[in-house]
Each structure stands twice: as structure tokens, then as C-alpha cells.
Amino acid sequence: MTPPDPADPFGTAALRDGTLLAWQASPTRLREDTATESDLVRAGYRDRVLTELAQNAADAATRAGTAGAMRVWVGDDGLHVANTGAPLDGPGVQALTALRASAKTAGVGRFGVGFTAVLSVSDDIEIRSRTGSVRFSGERTRTVLREHDLTPPRSGVPVLRLAWPTAAPPVSGFDTEIVLRLRPDVDARALLGGFRDEVADLLLELPALGSVTIGGAEFTCVRTDLGDGIHEIAVAGRRWWEGEGPHARWLAPVGDTGEIAPVGDDVLRAPTRSDEELSLPVLVIADVPMQPDRRRLLPGARVDRIAEGYARFAASLPADQRIALVPVPGFARSEADGLLREAVLAELRTHPWLPAADGDDDLVPERATALDGLTEELAEALADVVPGLVAPALCSPRYASVLGAVDVHRIGPARIAELLTGLDRDPRWWCRLYDALEPLVVDSVVAEELASIPVPLSDGRLVTGPRTTVLGSDLGVGGPLALPWVRLVHPDAAHPLLARLGAGTVTAVDLLSDPALFAAVEDVDPDDADAAAELADTVLRLAEHVPAGALPRELGALLLPDTDGELVPADELLLPGAPLAAVLVDKSPFGTVDSETADRYAADSLRAVGVGWGFTVLRADLPTGPDHDLPDEEQWWDTVDTDPDTLVAVRDLDLVDETRWAQALSLLAADPDTAAALADRDGYTAWWLRTYAVLDGQPLGRLRAPDDLTFEGLLDPCPHPDAEQLRACLAASAVDSTALAALLLERLADPNRHPTPAVVAAAHSALAGAYGAGVLDVTELDLPDAVRSIAGTVVDATDGLVPDRPWLAAVIPAERIVIGATATARALAELLDLPLASDAVSAEPTGPGRATEWSREPQAVLAAATAGVPLPRGPLTVHERLVVRCAGAVTGEHDVAWWVDRSGTTHCTAAGFAAAVASGGAGT
């Protein structure tokens, strides 16, 4: 082998001779080479000067096995680009001078034509290397063509076909230096500025390059191993997370906050930028066949292979960042983009990378489930209910379309309710689930979707849907309750969400007032002790927290064991030691509740359902008739003018032993509930006691309150120490019934009674008022044969007179006067069947007097002023002595102080002015 010429180490002379010989042999070849080079400059490698030179520098570093360094600056003789790595060699020079050949055996740019990009800024290119240097010159090429009688094409000459050796070495510290003597129309500063903009991309695309210096600015690429196959790349103050697959690298930009900033608008890099537009969220640097100009994929290129390993890259990222690697649904930017997007999505759909809600192994999206609005608490509750549940952070609406793109199955509240059907869980678990579900219920639509969610009941059942259940409100009962008549939510599962979903809210009173309970009480088989005990236990535990008197009387049918072990209705039992037992008749229907039952439950609970201690008070709202099983209720109802809003009545009064009423009344007065019923005069209890209760041999209605003196001497005072509390059960101070009227008439006619004249008058007045008001049924009255006079004597009724004119009383003996009030004299006369004095007695003055006027008589004026009444009107005659002559029931002459004759003239003596003026004179 002939050793190389030191002045031309790469044999450029031989290469030139071969090329010129080819052109001389075929002038068409010259034109073809010129056109090809021109096409590459104008189309395939336009605007790729730095890219192609950086690619060459990266190739040199790779061949040398070192980190490449590249420096670009503008000198006096043009643009300089220097790099480290393998120096120029003979095959490299041959590739540079042959447009269709390449010295590369690996990597990209296999056709070796990328260097033509330098022709876009220079026609005079020198490559200086430590193994030798060459120069390409358009001007020298034209000269050579002329020397060989070849005509240069009009479009120019192929600059890179002829090379000449040079002796200039590369700049110190670098293995190769390219000098581009710029054409006059090229702005060197602008060119460097454009290079600065490309540096970051080139350092990412060409990992063999460790640094690039543009002018005085050095750009370095720092790679940090983050583990799990992930590297962090930092260039020019920006960061990327890099993942690598068999056929590509992917770089996800990382923002200042440490979160991935999806790209969305870029091009395929193979490894440098191409014209294949992409819309992926990452930069894609792929090993894929490209057309010679490296701008487009070769037809039939396996684009889908680029996506291999993409899911593994996603899985290696922090869990909260992975979703950013899913392509956002939208239109593809190119055919290649469409193919690559589908390949990436297929890769993501079928490989595990999606964070799981339970923090365990990553999920395969096509087998994963996302619940809208999932929270950490709900995820924990549903961990073993919904398989493959996606992490809560990814279940917000913002990720719905992205998760849909990778075929994640989305479910809503309705599906959750369906999956929960029949699930056997502790009630506390259900409560936690409801608490976690509550934030999801933002409107009626979601509430309707959860309408069939299971609900655990207090009796251990699990039912579908809250709408048929009720929540206990302040029941105060510890532990579950067996409530077969109602669907009560288990207390450990109770939650406000159930109320929002349609569950009702009940108190203990509501539960114990439910007609379904009454039916359950009625349906209990007396022979089934266990069923009776279970129902009684539930009712009594609830009753402990119910206000006194709030429960309906129907619960009195609740079966409880008595001292003989027999099941007896609660309202037929008394508590052990009940004071009521001491006042009842010996053969009362009440038994005593079993001592074990009495010890187990609070006395108030037993009393609330009807078990007796003292007297029981019945309360009924809006009663409409005598249907409450009260003794003599129909008789009382006849005395009621309008139905009461609430019936409050003491039960079992008819069972009191007649000899024990004093004790019974004390018991009634001592209990606040029964004492309140005693105070209602018009109520059933006071009526019944007035009518039937006997004290000291007399019904209470015949006794008066000790401090009520209205009928003193006629009615005896109540001797009971609680008489004040019994006031409404005693005789009234007014005649309010036919029975009291009959009693008063009887007592007035009793000579053994000694009422004062004032009491007699008050009694007569009360009787007349009641008669006039229609209170009395006179058909029920038997009038006595005697009446009581104002003198206090009892006289034969045929002798009695009722004075209806005030002056007539002056001539009637007091032993015959039966009087109440002048205004009610006629009513009294009709009631007692006595004559009015004005009808039975007539009289006229016997002597003359002085006719005058009321206003002229000082004594009349003084009497009116003193009494505070107006002066009477009408004729007035003054007498020194006034004598009237009487006829009829009273006869003879009588001295009187004043009189009114038949003409209406008032006759008056000096002593009679006061009475006459007070009575209104003749106007009375």
C-alpha cells in the first residue's frame, strides 16, 4: 500500500480527479450533482446548520467514547464551530464529497448528506482536524471546471464535491474545527442568536454532547439519576424528567413547582427535530427510519414501536404526576401523530401505571375504576368493595376525559349503591361510609342515585334505601333495639346523610305512638313469653326517655308479667308498694308487676306505659266523644258545651273504696299530674269527684272551700287538709248546676241550718241568677214546702212574699220577706213559686204633703252627693209624717219613711230622703 501524502493525508487529489473525470465523461452528471446539492440546501437541510454540525460533533464524541464539547464563535474569517471527539478520517472525507454515500454505520443521518446544510450560509468551508484538514470552495470549483473545459451550470456549482487539503490545525483543545466563511448577506450576530435558541433542544436530543458554547455563553447538560430508570436533565435553567424505551426517549418538562408541564405542541425528534408534528405531552426522541433529509418518516416506519416502554416511564414518575403523561383527547396534528397517540394510549391502557386508591400495586387502566368525587375517606371505606379503584386525586372532573382516553371505567353513586347491596358490615362501618359519601351529595340528582343504598337497622336487618327508614332523635337508649314495627336505623350507623336521602326522624314518643306498635302489642301471643318480653324490653327502654304523660293509652295493653308469672296488660298492674293499692277496693282488677321486671326497668318507664303507682292520667288530643273507657264519661260529656282541645282525665276513680276517699284525695293532690287535673272545674276529673267522691258522708260537690263564705251555714266546709287544691272539686260560689240549686233550696228550708241574713240573700240571688240565665232544669227541681225569710226563719211557702219594689219592704214583716236582689226578684218569685209583693200588696198615703222638686230640697241634694248618684226625677211630695194604708196580703196603716204611689209621685219624710235618693225615687 502506498503511504499517504503528508500534504494530502485524505487523498483529496485523487477524489477530485475521479469526480472531474465523471463530469467530463457525462456533463449531465455535473448538472445532477449541482441540482441535488441545491435541493438539499433549499429543502431538506434548510435552517439546520447548527443541528447538523452538532450531530456531527455528537457522532465524533460517540466514536471517541467521551462526552462531547462544542464551541461556536464568530472570528475575523467567519463562523467557527469546534468539537471534541474522533477526528476527521479518510472515509469521512469521502462521504463529504459524495452526496449519496455515508461513512456512518449507526445512529441517524445514515446518508451523510446533512453537512450540505452549511451551504445555506457559506460557499467556502474549511474542516480543520488534528489528523488533517480540507477545504471546500465554490470559487475554486468554478476555476477547476473552466480549467477542464467544463461549463459551470447557471444555477451554481456543487461546492462539496471537490475538496482541497489545507494545513491549518483546529483550535487548541478541540479535535475538529469547521470554519464557514459567511456570505455577505448572512448576519453573523443573528445567526449566533438563532443558535442560542436551539442549544437546549440539541443538548436534549444529542446526549453525547455534554456542553455547547455559543459566543461567550456556555450551555451544559446535567443528568441526575433519580432511580427507577428516570433521569433528571437540567439545561439552561430548565428541567426534564427522562424515560427510555427500546426505541425512544421521552422527556417531560418540569415546572418551577416540581410538576410536569405537558408539552402538547412539538415535533418528532429523530434524534433532532423533524417536520412530523406531534401533540403528545412529552418530547419524543426516537430511533425511527427517516427520509434522507430527516424531516419525514420513511413510508412504513414502525411508529408504534416508539411507544414501547412508555407506561413503564409513567409508572416510574411520582404518583401525582403520572396522569400528565396521558395525551389529552383531541385531533391528531399529523398522520404520524395519530399513529403515535394511538400507540401510546394502547401502551397506557394495557400496562400497570395508574395509582391505586389503596396505595398498593399500580392499576392497569382498562381494568381500573374511577368514582367521581372520590375522597381519601371514601376510598378507604370502599377499598374492598370496588376493585381497582383509582386514587382520589385523579377522580376529579378535570381528569375525566383523560381517564376515559385510557379506558378507565367510570362509575357514579348509583353503581356504588348497587355494589353495596347485601354487604355484611358492622354498623359503624356504614356510618363511616355515609360520612365519606356525604360530600358527593351536592344536588337532588346524586341523592336520587343513592336512593337504594343499604341501611342497617337496629334489629340487625339490612334494608335497601333510606326512604323507608327512620333515624332516632335523642332516643337516649344505649345499644340496638328490636323494633319490628318500624325500620329504625341502627344507632351506630345513624348519619345526617340518611335524612338527606329521605330517612325520617323520630323521637322516642314518635316510636311509641306509632299505630304499628299498637298493632304489634295487640298481636303478641300471651303464650309466647319470649316475644312478649322482647317487645316489652324495647318499649320500656324507650319509655325511660319519654316525658311523663306523653305516651298514648294504647300502650296499656303491653303484656308484662305479674307476681304469679302471668302476662297481664300493663294498665292492669301496679308497681310493688304502689300507694294506689291502699285506697282501692279490696277486689280491684289490678295485679302487681313482677319484682324482677320492676327491678330491671325504671319506675317511670313502667308508669309511662300504664303500670300504676298513683292514679293514672289519661290525655287525648282533639277528643270527639265519650270513647275513652272512663267511668260515667257519657254523663260528663253531656255537661260539655264544646269539645275540649285536649282531654285530661284521672282514670280508675270508680275503684276507690268509699271509706278511703280522704287518703285517695291526698294521693291525688300530691301528684303534680293528677293535681293539675283537679284544678280544671269543667274537666272530667273535677266533675266526677264533685259527683261521686264522698267525704264525711257527703259528695265533694256538696262541700265548700273553707274560705268560701258565700253559702256559709248552708254548705259544710271541706274538712280535707288539701281543700285548697280540691277547690274545683267542691261546690262553686255561684249556682252552676241544678244539683247545687236543689241542695241550696233544701238547705234553705232546713230549720236546723242557721245561715245569716246576708247568706240567705246571697243564696236567693244566686238561685235567681242561675234560673234567669237558663242554667237550671226546673223539671228536675222539687220545691220544698218552706222557704227561708230574711229574718232567718223558715216559713210556709204560702206566707212568703218577694219584694220587687224597695219601698214595699217597709210594710211587709221580715218573717215573710224572701229576698235576694231587687233586680232578680221576678226570677226568684218564679223559681220559688212565690208572689211578687207589688202584685200582692197595694197602699196609698193617707195625709197631704208639700209638693216640691228634688233639686229644691237640701236633704235630697245632700243624699245624692253623699251616695254619688244623680238626683231622682219626677214629682216629689214632702211629709212631716208619712202614713200609708195597705190592702191585700198586708193590711192596716203603717208609718213609712218614703213611698211611691200609683201615679208615680214620690212621698218622702226627712228621714226617708237617703233611701229614696239611693233607690232612684219613683224611677225604681
C-alpha positions, 0 to 999 in steps of 0.5 A: 500500500502506498503511504499517504501524502503528508500534504494530502493525508485524505487523498483529496487529489485523487477524489477530485480527479475521479469526480472531474473525470465523471463530469467530463465523461457525462456533463449531465452528471455535473448538472445532477450533482449541482441540482441535488446539492441545491435541493438539499440546501433549499429543502431538506437541510434548510435552517439546520446548520447548527443541528447538523454540525452538532450531530456531527460533533455528537457522532465524533464524541460517540466514536471517541467514547467521551462526552462531547464539547462544542464551541461556536464563535464568530472570528475575523474569517467567519463562523467557527464551530469546534468539537471534541471527539474522533477526528476527521478520517479518510472515509469521512472525507469521502462521504463529504464529497459524495452526496449519496454515500455515508461513512456512518454505520449507526445512529441517524443521518445514515446518508451523510448528506446533512453537512450540505446544510452549511451551504445555506450560509457559506460557499467556502468551508474549511474542516480543520482536524488534528489528523488533517484538514480540507477545504471546500470552495465554490470559487475554486470549483468554478476555476477547476471546471473552466480549467477542464473545459467544463461549463459551470451550470447557471444555477451554481456549482456543487461546492462539496464535491471537490475538496482541497487539503489545507494545513491549518490545525483546529483550535487548541483543545478541540479535535475538529474545527469547521470554519464557514466563511459567511456570505455577505448577506448572512448576519453573523450576530443573528445567526449566533442568536438563532443558535442560542435558541436551539442549544437546549433542544440539541443538548436534549436530543444529542446526549453525547454532547455534554456542553455547547458554547455559543459566543461567550455563553456556555450551555451544559447538560446535567443528568441526575439519576433519580432511580427507577430508570428516570433521569433528571436533565437540567439545561439552561435553567430548565428541567426534564424528567427522562424515560427510555424505551427500546426505541425512544426517549421521552422527556417531560418538562418540569415546572418551577413547582416540581410538576410536569408541564405537558408539552402538547405542541412539538415535533418528532425528534429523530434524534433532532427535530423533524417536520412530523408534528406531534401533540403528545405531552412529552418530547419524543426522541426516537430511533425511527427510519427517516427520509434522507433529509430527516424531516419525514418518516420513511413510508412504513416506519414502525411508529408504534414501536416508539411507544414501547416502554412508555407506561413503564416511564409513567409508572416510574414518575411520582404518583401525582404526576403520572396522569400528565403523561396521558395525551389529552383527547383531541385531533391528531396534528399529523398522520404520524401523530395519530399513529403515535397517540394511538400507540401510546394510549394502547401502551397506557391502557394495557400496562400497570401505571395508574395509582391505586386508591389503596396505595398498593400495586399500580392499576392497569387502566382498562381494568381500573375504576374511577368514582367521581368525587372520590375522597381519601375517606371514601376510598378507604371505606370502599377499598374492598368493595370496588376493585381497582379503584383509582386514587382520589386525586385523579377522580376529579372532573378535570381528569375525566376525559383523560381517564376515559382516553385510557379506558378507565371505567367510570362509575357514579353513586348509583353503581356504588349503591348497587355494589353495596347491596347485601354487604355484611358490615358492622354498623359503624362501618356504614356510618363511616361510609355515609360520612365519606359519601356525604360530600358527593351529595351536592344536588337532588340528582346524586341523592336520587342515585343513592336512593337504594343504598343499604341501611342497617337497622337496629334489629340487625336487618339490612334494608335497601334505601333510606326512604323507608327508614327512620333515624332516632332523635335523642332516643337516649337508649344505649345499644340496638333495639328490636323494633319490628314495627318500624325500620329504625336505623341502627344507632351506630350507623345513624348519619345526617346523610340518611335524612338527606336521602329521605330517612325520617326522624323520630323521637322516642314518643314518635316510636311509641305512638306509632299505630304499628306498635299498637298493632304489634302489642295487640298481636303478641301471643300471651303464650309466647313469653319470649316475644312478649318480653322482647317487645316489652324490653324495647318499649320500656327502654324507650319509655325511660326517655319519654316525658311523663304523660306523653305516651298514648293509652294504647300502650296499656295493653303491653303484656308484662308479667305479674307476681304469679308469672302471668302476662297481664296488660300493663294498665292492669298492674301496679308497681310493688308498694304502689300507694294506689293499692291502699285506697282501692277496693279490696277486689280491684282488677289490678295485679302487681308487676313482677319484682324482677321486671320492676327491678330491671326497668325504671319506675317511670318507664313502667308508669309511662306505659300504664303500670300504676303507682298513683292514679293514672292520667289519661290525655287525648288530643282533639277528643270527639266523644265519650270513647275513652273507657272512663267511668260515667264519661257519657254523663260528663260529656253531656255537661260539655258545651264544646269539645275540649282541645285536649282531654285530661282525665284521672282514670280508675276513680270508680275503684276507690273504696268509699271509706278511703276517699280522704287518703285517695284525695291526698294521693291525688293532690300530691301528684303534680299530674293528677293535681293539675287535673283537679284544678280544671272545674269543667274537666272530667276529673273535677266533675266526677269527684264533685259527683261521686267522691264522698267525704264525711258522708257527703259528695265533694260537690256538696262541700265548700272551700273553707274560705268560701263564705258565700253559702256559709251555714248552708254548705259544710266546709271541706274538712280535707287538709288539701281543700285548697287544691280540691277547690274545683272539686267542691261546690262553686260560689255561684249556682252552676248546676241544678244539683247545687240549686236543689241542695241550696233550696233544701238547705234553705228550708232546713230549720236546723241550718242557721245561715245569716241574713246576708247568706240567705240573700246571697243564696236567693240571688244566686238561685235567681241568677242561675234560673234567669240565665237558663242554667237550671232544669226546673223539671228536675227541681222539687220545691220544698214546702218552706222557704227561708225569710230574711229574718232567718226563719223558715216559713210556709211557702204560702206566707212568703212574699218577694219584694220587687219594689224597695219601698214595699219592704217597709210594710211587709214583716221580715218573717215573710220577706224572701229576698235576694236582689231587687233586680232578680226578684221576678226570677226568684218569685218564679223559681220559688213559686212565690208572689211578687209583693207589688202584685200582692200588696197595694197602699196609698198615703193617707195625709197631704204633703208639700209638693216640691222638686228634688233639686229644691230640697237640701236633704235630697241634694245632700243624699245624692252627693253623699251616695254619688248618684244623680238626683231622682226625677219626677214629682216629689211630695214632702211629709212631716209624717208619712202614713200609708194604708195597705190592702191585700196580703198586708193590711192596716196603716203603717208609718213609712219613711218614703213611698211611691204611689200609683201615679208615680209621685214620690212621698218622702219624710226627712228621714226617708230622703237617703233611701229614696235618693239611693233607690232612684225615687219613683224611677225604681 
